[in-house]
Amino acid sequence: MNLHALRPRQARIRARAGLLATALLSCNLAVQAQGAQSPLVAVDEPAVETPYWRRAREGWFWQFDPPVAPKSMPSEARLVPVAPISDDDRDLAALDDFKQRLERALNVATQNPSEANVMRYLEMLTLARQKASVFADVAQVVAVRMPWIDGKLAGGRPAQPNAQRAFDSIQMQDRDQLLRELAQTHGLYFFFRRNCAYCHVQAPMLRQFQEKYGFTVYAVSLDGGSLPDFPGAVRSNGLAESVADAMGVPSQHFVVPAVVLARPATREVVPVGFGAMTMDEMADRVAAIVRVREGGAGRGSRSAMAALGGYDADLPIPAHQPGRATAP
């Protein structure tokens, strides 16, 4: 081959290669400049699942946990208003704290009665007594301005001696009036034995009670004997057992002398007392029974035994005979 003919051709090839390199360099510079002005955005390509035979290390039964959805954060935190603490709450909290410290000091001193522990408890006990004393003084001063809660003004027994005598006199008049009204509809059973010394003491007391208030007394002898004040008494013949059973008293505990309030109209009985009693004691007991059963609704014998909650004895109680000792 002619070397002179190849030289021009090689020159043309080198020139074209130079132009191509220059063009490629220009394109590269242009791309870099464009990338600096507007960065490229990566586009996610769809993930291609890898075949299971290429994931042998995961095992045949491997299963990924499902993706956990992110917890949505609350847009605004809710603020709960706190109720203001009242003065009463503060006082109660302070009292609870003091009681706990006092109890703790007592328990510690009891378990370990050292001088220091006992002194600490006595100091707290003194403080507790001082608090109680202050409360008592303040309560006394405040009570003066509240006459409607004063027990002495609300029917309680006064402390002044002269006022006590006046109070007792009024109470006795009210009681006597109540018993006289009650005697119009009620009577008294008197159970006794002739050989009972206390029955001989009780009989004259009951006779005076009968004469003062007008109750009819039904004298019943458990042994068939009689007493000077009640010569017309009759034998019990099971009457005492019936009364005891009606009142829920075991027969072995039915002791004499025994006085029982009875209402003939409804054949109800209520115990007044067992054993010897003075006339005033019997009067106070009968009046107290009526007041308690009626709830303090007032005096009088109107439906008194019904209010007494008496026991239905179904006994042979005769009609009212004022001022007389009668046998049933």
Buried (B, 14 or more C-beta within 10 A) or exposed (E): EEEEEEEEEEEEEEEEEEEEEEEEEEEEEEEEEEEEEEEEEEEEEEEEEEEEEEEEEEEEEEEEEEEEEEEEEEEEEEEEEEEEEEEEEEEEEEEEEBEEEBEEBBEBBEEEEEEEBBEBBEEBBEEEEEEEEEEEEEEEEEEEEEEEEEEEEEEEEBEEEEEEEEBEEEBBEEBBBBBBBBBEBBBBBBBBBBEBEBBBBBBEBBBEBBBBBBBBBBBBBBEEBBBEBBEEBBBBEEBBBBBBBBBEBEEEEBEBBBBBBBBBEBBBBBBBBBEBBEBEBBBBBBBEBBBEBBEEEEBEBEEBBBBBEBBEBEBEBEEBBEEEBBBB
